[in-house]
Every structure is written in C-alpha cells, then in structure tokens.
Amino acid sequence: MRPFGPRSYVVSLEVPFGFGDDVELDHDPASLRHGLKPFLRIDLTLYELPIPDFTTTYGIYFATPPLAEQLRPLRGLREREFSLSFDPQMQELGAFEGKQLPELVCFDVTGTFGVDDFSHVEGEADLLVSQRAAAALRRFDLGQLGTIRRFRRARS
C-alpha cells in the first residue's frame, strides 16, 4: 500500500530562523532538488522564542526531540548536523536574556511524492506528507501560523 493512498497533506510552518554566517549552499544547478539548493553546511540564527515543535527554513525542518522520535520511523527524512545561535541584534535588545537555545533535531527531506511519508514537489513550496505523518504532526504544536491541509495536485 502506498503511504499517501488517496490523501496527502500540505504542511505550512513558521520560520523563526535566518541564515548564520557559516551557512553554505550548493550553488551547482545540477544539484537543485525540487527548485531548492541543498545545504552543504547548515548554520542558522534564531530570531524568536519560544518556537513550535516543528518548524522550517528553506526546505529543512526542525523538530523537538519528542516529535523527532515519532518522525524517525517514517520514510523520507534524513537527519542532518547543524549549528544554531541567537540573533546578535535580538540578543543586544535583551530578547533572549536568561534563555537557552532549544534542543532540536534537523531533518532534510529526501522522500519521493506518493511513495514516502515526507516529500517536496516542484511548484509546491511547503512540505508534503502522508496521512501517517500528518497524524503524527497533529499531536504536536505547529505554532500559531502552522497548518496542515489536504493537498490537491494541480492537473496539467
């Protein structure tokens, strides 16, 4: 049975990160995946706290450890190393005083639409997930702007 079966979902998430000084993208056009340049080195700056249990920036995804445990058995994700720091300007303003960086697990989406639980497709900016993945994500906080909605592929 295909994990997407008759239904797949689009997950839109909050983006509380920006690129850090040491971020490195692969600029070779041959390496583009679904219109995105893959990361060679992931270095991010955090702009706000608290953050949801699942969030993103530029096609990579971050989960809190309890959610990451639920996602690991699903197909289409690969864990990645990354570095994270507070935004220096927000730190100067005292926004993070007395706070610690959140513990997060970073995932890259490697799945194929209609086969795996997580995927991207050309022309759709957000994450596509199977029913199983949507059910797991719905049990966690996606933030005020996070949504899961039914995906309807445009007919050509």
LOTORLO-91707 format. One record per residue (C-alpha): residue number from 1; residue in three letters; x, y, z. Coordinates in pm, 1 decimal, decimal comma. Example, Ala and Ser with C-alpha at 12.3 -4.5 7.8 and 13.67 -1.06 7.14 Angstrom:
BEGIN
{pt 1; Ala; {1230,0; -450,0; 780,0}}
{pt 2; Ser; {1367,0; -106,0; 714,0}}
# end
This chain:
BEGIN
{pt 1; Met; {0,0; 0,0; 0,0}}
{pt 2; Arg; {131,7; 345,4; -85,5}}
{pt 3; Pro; {164,4; 567,0; 225,2}}
{pt 4; Phe; {-7,5; 858,1; 53,2}}
{pt 5; Gly; {-302,3; 640,2; -50,9}}
{pt 6; Pro; {-590,9; 857,5; -156,1}}
{pt 7; Arg; {-483,9; 1155,3; 59,4}}
{pt 8; Ser; {-175,7; 1362,5; 111,6}}
{pt 9; Tyr; {-134,3; 1684,4; 303,6}}
{pt 10; Val; {49,4; 2015,3; 279,7}}
{pt 11; Val; {220,2; 2136,1; 596,5}}
{pt 12; Ser; {289,0; 2509,8; 626,9}}
{pt 13; Leu; {513,7; 2610,3; 915,3}}
{pt 14; Glu; {652,2; 2911,5; 1097,3}}
{pt 15; Val; {1005,4; 3024,8; 1011,4}}
{pt 16; Pro; {1184,0; 3159,3; 1321,9}}
{pt 17; Phe; {1533,2; 3122,1; 1168,3}}
{pt 18; Gly; {1765,5; 3304,0; 932,8}}
{pt 19; Phe; {2097,2; 3203,0; 783,7}}
{pt 20; Gly; {2405,6; 3227,9; 1004,2}}
{pt 21; Asp; {2745,9; 3347,8; 887,1}}
{pt 22; Asp; {2872,4; 2995,8; 814,9}}
{pt 23; Val; {2580,0; 2863,6; 609,5}}
{pt 24; Glu; {2686,1; 2700,3; 283,9}}
{pt 25; Leu; {2454,0; 2617,1; -6,5}}
{pt 26; Asp; {2538,4; 2407,1; -309,9}}
{pt 27; His; {2507,9; 2655,9; -597,9}}
{pt 28; Asp; {2561,1; 2397,6; -872,6}}
{pt 29; Pro; {2240,1; 2399,6; -1084,3}}
{pt 30; Ala; {2272,9; 2022,4; -1126,9}}
{pt 31; Ser; {2225,8; 1976,5; -751,3}}
{pt 32; Leu; {1887,1; 2155,2; -728,8}}
{pt 33; Arg; {1618,2; 1941,5; -564,7}}
{pt 34; His; {1260,9; 2048,1; -638,7}}
{pt 35; Gly; {1383,1; 2403,0; -702,2}}
{pt 36; Leu; {1585,6; 2422,5; -377,6}}
{pt 37; Lys; {1961,5; 2447,7; -339,7}}
{pt 38; Pro; {2075,7; 2183,7; -91,1}}
{pt 39; Phe; {2272,1; 2281,3; 217,2}}
{pt 40; Leu; {2636,0; 2180,3; 242,5}}
{pt 41; Arg; {2659,1; 2334,6; 592,1}}
{pt 42; Ile; {2356,0; 2434,8; 799,5}}
{pt 43; Asp; {2421,7; 2733,5; 1025,2}}
{pt 44; Leu; {2116,9; 2921,6; 1148,5}}
{pt 45; Thr; {2028,7; 3220,8; 1362,0}}
{pt 46; Leu; {1723,2; 3208,9; 1588,0}}
{pt 47; Tyr; {1506,8; 3523,8; 1589,5}}
{pt 48; Glu; {1240,6; 3440,3; 1849,0}}
{pt 49; Leu; {1143,6; 3213,0; 2135,8}}
{pt 50; Pro; {951,8; 3002,2; 2207,1}}
{pt 51; Ile; {942,2; 2805,3; 1884,1}}
{pt 52; Pro; {691,2; 2536,1; 1778,7}}
{pt 53; Asp; {764,7; 2163,1; 1799,8}}
{pt 54; Phe; {807,8; 2152,2; 1420,0}}
{pt 55; Thr; {942,6; 2437,9; 1211,3}}
{pt 56; Thr; {1141,1; 2508,8; 896,3}}
{pt 57; Thr; {1361,2; 2731,4; 693,1}}
{pt 58; Tyr; {1438,8; 2693,5; 324,0}}
{pt 59; Gly; {1339,5; 2328,3; 286,5}}
{pt 60; Ile; {1496,8; 2187,2; 601,4}}
{pt 61; Tyr; {1294,4; 2100,2; 908,2}}
{pt 62; Phe; {1347,7; 2109,0; 1282,7}}
{pt 63; Ala; {1169,3; 1901,2; 1544,5}}
{pt 64; Thr; {1182,7; 1890,3; 1920,5}}
{pt 65; Pro; {1326,0; 1559,7; 2049,4}}
{pt 66; Pro; {982,3; 1410,6; 2140,6}}
{pt 67; Leu; {848,7; 1481,7; 1791,1}}
{pt 68; Ala; {1172,3; 1363,0; 1628,2}}
{pt 69; Glu; {1121,0; 1024,4; 1798,2}}
{pt 70; Gln; {778,1; 999,9; 1631,1}}
{pt 71; Leu; {917,1; 1100,2; 1290,1}}
{pt 72; Arg; {1221,7; 871,6; 1276,0}}
{pt 73; Pro; {1027,1; 553,6; 1180,2}}
{pt 74; Leu; {861,6; 736,0; 888,4}}
{pt 75; Arg; {1014,8; 746,7; 539,8}}
{pt 76; Gly; {1156,2; 1042,8; 350,2}}
{pt 77; Leu; {1360,9; 1222,2; 617,0}}
{pt 78; Arg; {1734,4; 1225,2; 683,2}}
{pt 79; Glu; {1889,2; 1369,5; 998,0}}
{pt 80; Arg; {2147,7; 1644,7; 948,5}}
{pt 81; Glu; {2406,1; 1815,9; 1163,9}}
{pt 82; Phe; {2355,1; 2189,4; 1214,7}}
{pt 83; Ser; {2459,6; 2483,5; 1427,1}}
{pt 84; Leu; {2224,4; 2733,6; 1586,9}}
{pt 85; Ser; {2285,0; 3063,9; 1762,2}}
{pt 86; Phe; {2076,4; 3354,3; 1887,0}}
{pt 87; Asp; {2039,2; 3653,8; 1656,9}}
{pt 88; Pro; {2300,3; 3905,8; 1781,7}}
{pt 89; Gln; {2069,3; 4207,8; 1735,6}}
{pt 90; Met; {1788,2; 4044,9; 1932,6}}
{pt 91; Gln; {2040,7; 3946,9; 2199,3}}
{pt 92; Glu; {2156,3; 4310,6; 2227,6}}
{pt 93; Leu; {1792,8; 4410,8; 2279,0}}
{pt 94; Gly; {1766,3; 4159,8; 2564,9}}
{pt 95; Ala; {1514,6; 3934,1; 2389,0}}
{pt 96; Phe; {1696,6; 3616,0; 2497,0}}
{pt 97; Glu; {1817,0; 3718,4; 2841,3}}
{pt 98; Gly; {1816,0; 3418,0; 3072,9}}
{pt 99; Lys; {1706,1; 3184,0; 2791,2}}
{pt 100; Gln; {1878,4; 2886,4; 2631,7}}
{pt 101; Leu; {1881,3; 2767,7; 2273,9}}
{pt 102; Pro; {1616,9; 2498,1; 2221,3}}
{pt 103; Glu; {1719,2; 2137,2; 2169,2}}
{pt 104; Leu; {1623,8; 2046,7; 1813,5}}
{pt 105; Val; {1677,5; 1771,1; 1558,5}}
{pt 106; Cys; {1735,6; 1876,8; 1197,2}}
{pt 107; Phe; {1585,6; 1684,7; 904,1}}
{pt 108; Asp; {1639,6; 1708,6; 530,7}}
{pt 109; Val; {1353,0; 1583,6; 310,7}}
{pt 110; Thr; {1467,5; 1305,3; 78,6}}
{pt 111; Gly; {1136,2; 1137,4; 0,6}}
{pt 112; Thr; {951,3; 1085,6; -324,8}}
{pt 113; Phe; {591,7; 1206,9; -353,2}}
{pt 114; Gly; {340,6; 922,6; -344,0}}
{pt 115; Val; {598,4; 676,0; -211,7}}
{pt 116; Asp; {740,5; 819,6; 111,3}}
{pt 117; Asp; {585,4; 990,9; 413,6}}
{pt 118; Phe; {767,1; 1322,3; 351,7}}
{pt 119; Ser; {841,4; 1485,5; 17,5}}
{pt 120; His; {864,7; 1803,6; -184,7}}
{pt 121; Val; {740,8; 1855,1; -539,1}}
{pt 122; Glu; {831,9; 2124,1; -788,0}}
{pt 123; Gly; {585,1; 2412,1; -770,5}}
{pt 124; Glu; {478,0; 2349,6; -409,1}}
{pt 125; Ala; {679,0; 2547,7; -154,9}}
{pt 126; Asp; {553,9; 2362,9; 151,8}}
{pt 127; Leu; {617,1; 2013,5; 284,4}}
{pt 128; Leu; {400,8; 1727,0; 157,8}}
{pt 129; Val; {319,1; 1446,4; 399,9}}
{pt 130; Ser; {130,5; 1119,4; 410,0}}
{pt 131; Gln; {-170,4; 1051,3; 631,9}}
{pt 132; Arg; {59,1; 876,8; 883,3}}
{pt 133; Ala; {292,4; 1176,0; 900,8}}
{pt 134; Ala; {2,1; 1422,9; 927,1}}
{pt 135; Ala; {-141,8; 1222,0; 1217,8}}
{pt 136; Ala; {193,8; 1233,5; 1399,9}}
{pt 137; Leu; {237,5; 1607,1; 1339,3}}
{pt 138; Arg; {-114,9; 1690,5; 1457,1}}
{pt 139; Arg; {-27,6; 1565,6; 1805,8}}
{pt 140; Phe; {234,9; 1841,5; 1841,9}}
{pt 141; Asp; {246,4; 2222,8; 1841,6}}
{pt 142; Leu; {295,3; 2365,9; 1491,6}}
{pt 143; Gly; {271,4; 2725,6; 1615,3}}
{pt 144; Gln; {10,8; 2992,8; 1550,3}}
{pt 145; Leu; {81,4; 3001,2; 1176,0}}
{pt 146; Gly; {136,0; 2628,6; 1123,7}}
{pt 147; Thr; {-130,8; 2444,3; 924,8}}
{pt 148; Ile; {-198,1; 2101,3; 779,6}}
{pt 149; Arg; {-439,0; 2092,4; 487,8}}
{pt 150; Arg; {-536,0; 1845,2; 219,2}}
{pt 151; Phe; {-308,2; 1854,4; -85,7}}
{pt 152; Arg; {-471,0; 1868,1; -425,8}}
{pt 153; Arg; {-220,6; 1836,1; -706,7}}
{pt 154; Ala; {-277,8; 2077,0; -993,4}}
{pt 155; Arg; {-377,6; 1893,7; -1308,4}}
{pt 156; Ser; {-170,6; 1965,9; -1615,6}}
# end
